[in-house]
Amino acid sequence: MNEPDLNLLIALDVLLAEGSVAGAARRLGLSASAMSRTLSRLRDTTGDPLLVRAGRNMVLTPYAEEIRPRTQNAVFEARAILRPAKAALNLATLERSFTLRTNAGFIEIFGAALIAAVATVAPFVQLRFMPKPEKTAKYLREGQIDFEVGVLGEMGPEIRITALYRDKFVGVVRKDHPLEQESEITPARYAALGHVVVSRHDRGIGPVDMLLAELNLERKIAALVPGFPAALAVAQASDLVALVPATFLLNQPGLYGNSGEARLHVFELPVKTNEITVSLMWHPRSEADPAHRWLRQLVLKVCREKVPG
């Protein structure tokens, strides 16, 4: 009886997820030539090319697209079957690594408190924070991460979600900036100032600009920077106005001097933007995992202690 090599199933899952031989090789720790040979074996076994050339890239065949979710589920089920039987959760002896995909701002605000809270009850648990350059459910679906943290996007109906906290944008200028003496800042006054804007995609246009446009106003954007720490640093050393989430100011050592005096002036925006809901997301396959459930409850507790209500 010729049984198929079930090791090929893992390689197939990674190939279909990555859509490239080079990407699959990196994920599996193989050389490109070894991965190419594995693809050849998969083609012989399935009778389908699976990946075909389209210009400079490789694309999945219709058959590969069809079997992709089934392959992923089969691999997850096989791994679940072969795990040790679940014993009662003992946090004091639990040895496990959890991967959270989030932006740098979340780590700066909540990272230290979350790590300390974990270490207090589960000293052998490791938290691994993974960068988040874009919104996608890919990493949750493929089991590469345990949690996604951020503003809900098009994640798909199966993704589980719980709100962690609500946030809003505020304006920030240096101490002794002319705006600090103004009791009311009009949209026109705000737009006329120079602005340093956080943009990871070279756009620099957001909800504030749309609201100003309704008033026939446009911000003068003097600089684009890749993150909020850079925006605060520029605002503190110039006359430019920064726009940051209010929670980002919770853990900013540069916000106050050694004697406790404020180095930055924070003000409400002259246009009303919607609140931002930051959420914790995970895949249904982890729903009943006791350790996973413990950590997601702990993340929620830490966030709500720092940002009540």
C-alpha positions as CSV (number, residue, x, y, z in Angstrom):
1,M,0.0,0.0,0.0
2,N,1.6,3.2,-1.2
3,E,0.9,5.9,1.5
4,P,1.6,9.5,0.6
5,D,4.5,11.2,2.4
6,L,2.6,13.4,4.9
7,N,5.7,15.6,5.4
8,L,4.8,17.0,2.0
9,L,1.6,18.4,3.5
10,I,3.5,20.8,5.7
11,A,5.6,21.9,2.7
12,L,2.5,22.3,0.6
13,D,0.8,24.5,3.2
14,V,3.8,26.8,3.4
15,L,4.2,27.0,-0.4
16,L,0.5,27.9,-0.8
17,A,0.7,30.5,1.9
18,E,3.9,32.2,0.6
19,G,3.2,31.8,-3.1
20,S,6.9,31.5,-3.8
21,V,9.7,28.9,-3.5
22,A,12.1,31.4,-1.9
23,G,9.6,32.5,0.7
24,A,8.7,28.9,1.5
25,A,12.4,28.0,1.8
26,R,12.9,30.8,4.3
27,R,9.9,29.7,6.4
28,L,11.0,26.1,6.5
29,G,14.8,26.7,6.9
30,L,15.6,25.0,3.6
31,S,17.8,26.0,0.6
32,A,16.0,27.2,-2.5
33,S,17.1,24.1,-4.4
34,A,15.8,21.8,-1.7
35,M,12.5,23.7,-1.8
36,S,12.4,23.4,-5.6
37,R,12.8,19.7,-5.4
38,T,10.0,19.5,-2.8
39,L,7.7,21.4,-5.2
40,S,8.6,19.0,-8.0
41,R,7.6,16.1,-5.7
42,L,4.3,17.9,-4.8
43,R,3.6,18.4,-8.5
44,D,4.1,14.7,-9.2
45,T,2.0,13.7,-6.2
46,T,-1.0,16.0,-6.9
47,G,-0.8,16.0,-10.7
48,D,-1.0,19.8,-10.7
49,P,1.7,22.5,-11.3
50,L,0.5,24.3,-8.1
51,L,2.7,27.4,-8.7
52,V,3.2,28.8,-12.2
53,R,5.2,31.7,-13.5
54,A,3.3,35.0,-14.2
55,G,5.8,37.6,-15.3
56,R,8.4,37.9,-12.6
57,N,6.2,36.3,-10.0
58,M,4.7,33.0,-9.2
59,V,0.9,32.5,-8.8
60,L,-1.2,29.7,-7.5
61,T,-3.1,27.5,-10.0
62,P,-6.9,27.3,-9.7
63,Y,-6.5,23.9,-8.0
64,A,-3.9,25.3,-5.5
65,E,-6.3,28.1,-4.7
66,E,-9.1,25.6,-4.1
67,I,-7.1,23.4,-1.8
68,R,-5.3,26.2,0.1
69,P,-7.8,26.4,3.1
70,R,-8.2,22.6,3.3
71,T,-4.5,22.2,3.4
72,Q,-4.1,24.8,6.1
73,N,-6.9,23.2,8.2
74,A,-5.4,19.7,7.7
75,V,-2.0,20.8,9.0
76,F,-3.5,22.5,12.0
77,E,-5.6,19.5,12.8
78,A,-2.6,17.1,12.5
79,R,-0.5,19.3,14.8
80,A,-3.3,19.5,17.3
81,I,-3.8,15.7,17.3
82,L,0.0,15.1,17.9
83,R,0.3,17.6,20.8
84,P,0.4,16.1,24.3
85,A,-2.9,15.7,26.0
86,K,-4.0,18.9,27.8
87,A,-3.4,18.9,31.5
88,A,-4.7,21.4,33.9
89,L,-3.1,24.8,33.2
90,N,-0.2,25.4,35.6
91,L,1.1,28.9,34.9
92,A,4.0,28.5,37.3
93,T,5.5,25.7,35.1
94,L,4.1,26.7,31.7
95,E,6.8,26.9,29.0
96,R,5.5,28.6,25.9
97,S,6.2,31.5,23.5
98,F,3.4,33.7,22.3
99,T,3.7,36.0,19.3
100,L,1.9,39.3,19.2
101,R,1.8,41.3,16.0
102,T,1.4,45.0,16.9
103,N,2.8,48.4,16.2
104,A,5.7,50.0,18.1
105,G,3.4,52.4,20.0
106,F,1.5,49.6,21.7
107,I,4.8,48.1,22.9
108,E,6.0,51.4,24.2
109,I,2.8,52.0,26.1
110,F,1.9,48.6,27.4
111,G,4.9,46.3,26.7
112,A,6.7,46.6,30.0
113,A,3.6,46.3,32.1
114,L,2.4,43.2,30.1
115,I,5.8,41.5,30.3
116,A,5.9,42.1,34.1
117,A,2.4,40.8,34.6
118,V,3.2,37.7,32.7
119,A,6.5,37.1,34.5
120,T,4.8,37.4,37.9
121,V,2.6,34.3,37.4
122,A,4.2,32.6,34.4
123,P,8.0,33.0,34.6
124,F,8.8,30.6,31.8
125,V,6.4,32.2,29.2
126,Q,8.0,34.4,26.5
127,L,6.3,37.2,24.6
128,R,7.5,37.8,21.1
129,F,6.4,41.1,19.5
130,M,6.3,41.1,15.8
131,P,6.2,44.4,13.7
132,K,3.0,45.3,11.9
133,P,3.6,47.3,8.7
134,E,0.1,46.6,7.3
135,K,-3.3,45.3,8.3
136,T,-3.9,41.7,7.3
137,A,-5.4,38.5,8.8
138,K,-2.8,36.4,6.9
139,Y,-0.6,35.8,9.9
140,L,-3.5,34.8,12.2
141,R,-5.0,32.5,9.5
142,E,-1.6,30.8,8.8
143,G,-0.8,30.3,12.5
144,Q,2.3,32.4,12.4
145,I,1.1,34.6,15.3
146,D,-1.1,34.2,18.4
147,F,-2.6,37.7,18.5
148,E,-3.0,40.7,16.4
149,V,-3.4,44.1,18.1
150,G,-4.7,47.2,16.3
151,V,-7.6,49.0,14.7
152,L,-10.0,46.5,13.2
153,G,-9.8,46.3,9.4
154,E,-11.0,43.7,6.8
155,M,-9.9,40.8,9.0
156,G,-12.7,38.3,7.9
157,P,-15.8,37.0,9.7
158,E,-14.0,34.1,11.5
159,I,-11.5,36.2,13.4
160,R,-12.3,36.7,17.1
161,I,-12.1,40.2,18.5
162,T,-12.3,42.0,21.8
163,A,-12.0,45.8,22.3
164,L,-8.9,46.7,24.5
165,Y,-9.3,50.5,24.8
166,R,-10.5,53.6,23.0
167,D,-8.2,56.4,21.9
168,K,-8.4,59.7,20.1
169,F,-5.9,62.0,18.4
170,V,-4.6,65.2,20.0
171,G,-2.4,68.0,18.9
172,V,1.1,68.5,20.4
173,V,3.5,71.5,20.2
174,R,6.6,72.5,22.1
175,K,6.5,74.2,25.4
176,D,6.1,78.0,25.0
177,H,4.7,77.6,21.4
178,P,2.4,80.5,20.5
179,L,-0.6,78.0,20.5
180,E,-0.1,77.4,24.2
181,Q,-1.4,80.9,25.0
182,E,-4.5,80.6,22.8
183,S,-7.7,79.6,24.7
184,E,-9.5,78.6,21.5
185,I,-7.8,77.2,18.4
186,T,-9.9,77.6,15.3
187,P,-9.7,75.2,12.3
188,A,-8.2,78.0,10.2
189,R,-5.5,78.8,12.7
190,Y,-4.7,75.1,13.1
191,A,-4.4,74.5,9.4
192,A,-2.2,77.5,8.8
193,L,0.5,76.2,11.0
194,G,3.3,73.9,9.8
195,H,2.7,70.2,10.6
196,V,4.9,67.1,11.1
197,V,2.8,64.1,10.0
198,V,3.3,60.4,10.7
199,S,2.9,58.3,7.6
200,R,4.1,54.8,6.9
201,H,2.9,54.9,3.3
202,D,4.1,58.3,2.0
203,R,0.5,59.6,2.0
204,G,0.2,61.9,5.0
205,I,-3.6,62.4,4.4
206,G,-6.0,61.2,7.2
207,P,-9.4,61.9,8.8
208,V,-8.2,65.4,10.1
209,D,-7.4,66.5,6.5
210,M,-10.8,65.3,5.3
211,L,-12.6,67.3,8.0
212,L,-10.5,70.3,7.2
213,A,-11.3,69.9,3.5
214,E,-15.0,70.2,4.3
215,L,-14.2,73.7,5.6
216,N,-12.1,74.4,2.5
217,L,-8.9,74.2,4.6
218,E,-5.7,72.3,4.1
219,R,-2.8,71.6,6.5
220,K,0.6,72.8,5.6
221,I,2.6,69.6,5.9
222,A,6.3,70.4,6.4
223,A,7.6,66.9,7.1
224,L,6.6,63.2,7.0
225,V,8.1,60.9,9.6
226,P,7.6,57.1,10.0
227,G,6.5,57.1,13.7
228,F,5.0,59.0,16.6
229,P,8.3,59.2,18.6
230,A,9.9,61.0,15.7
231,A,6.9,63.3,15.4
232,L,7.2,64.3,19.1
233,A,10.9,64.8,18.8
234,V,10.4,67.2,15.8
235,A,7.6,69.0,17.5
236,Q,9.6,69.5,20.7
237,A,12.5,71.0,18.8
238,S,10.6,73.2,16.3
239,D,7.4,75.2,15.7
240,L,5.7,72.4,13.9
241,V,2.5,70.7,15.2
242,A,2.3,67.0,15.7
243,L,-0.8,64.8,15.7
244,V,-0.6,61.7,18.0
245,P,-2.9,59.3,19.8
246,A,-3.6,60.5,23.3
247,T,-2.5,57.1,24.8
248,F,0.9,57.5,23.2
249,L,1.6,60.2,25.7
250,L,1.2,57.9,28.7
251,N,4.7,56.5,28.6
252,Q,6.8,59.4,27.2
253,P,9.8,60.1,29.3
254,G,10.6,63.2,27.2
255,L,7.2,64.8,28.0
256,Y,8.4,66.2,31.3
257,G,11.8,67.6,32.4
258,N,13.8,66.6,35.5
259,S,11.9,69.0,37.7
260,G,8.5,67.9,36.5
261,E,7.8,70.8,34.1
262,A,6.0,69.9,30.8
263,R,8.2,70.0,27.7
264,L,5.2,69.7,25.4
265,H,1.8,71.3,25.2
266,V,-1.1,69.1,24.4
267,F,-4.4,70.5,23.0
268,E,-7.7,69.3,21.7
269,L,-8.1,69.3,17.9
270,P,-10.4,72.1,16.5
271,V,-12.2,69.4,14.4
272,K,-13.9,66.4,15.9
273,T,-12.5,63.1,14.8
274,N,-14.0,59.7,15.6
275,E,-12.6,57.7,18.6
276,I,-10.3,54.9,17.7
277,T,-11.0,51.4,19.1
278,V,-7.9,49.3,19.6
279,S,-8.7,45.6,19.6
280,L,-7.1,42.2,20.3
281,M,-7.7,39.6,17.6
282,W,-7.1,35.9,17.4
283,H,-8.1,32.9,15.3
284,P,-10.9,30.6,16.4
285,R,-8.5,27.6,16.6
286,S,-7.1,29.1,19.8
287,E,-10.4,29.9,21.3
288,A,-10.5,26.9,23.7
289,D,-6.7,26.9,24.5
290,P,-6.5,27.6,28.3
291,A,-3.1,29.3,28.0
292,H,-4.2,31.4,25.1
293,R,-7.4,32.4,27.0
294,W,-5.3,33.3,30.1
295,L,-3.0,35.6,28.1
296,R,-5.8,37.4,26.2
297,Q,-7.5,38.1,29.5
298,L,-4.3,39.4,30.9
299,V,-3.7,41.7,27.9
300,L,-7.2,43.1,28.4
301,K,-6.6,43.7,32.1
302,V,-3.2,45.4,31.6
303,C,-4.7,47.7,28.9
304,R,-7.7,48.7,30.9
305,E,-5.6,49.4,34.0
306,K,-3.5,51.9,31.9
307,V,-6.5,53.3,29.9
308,P,-9.6,53.1,32.2
309,G,-13.0,53.3,30.7
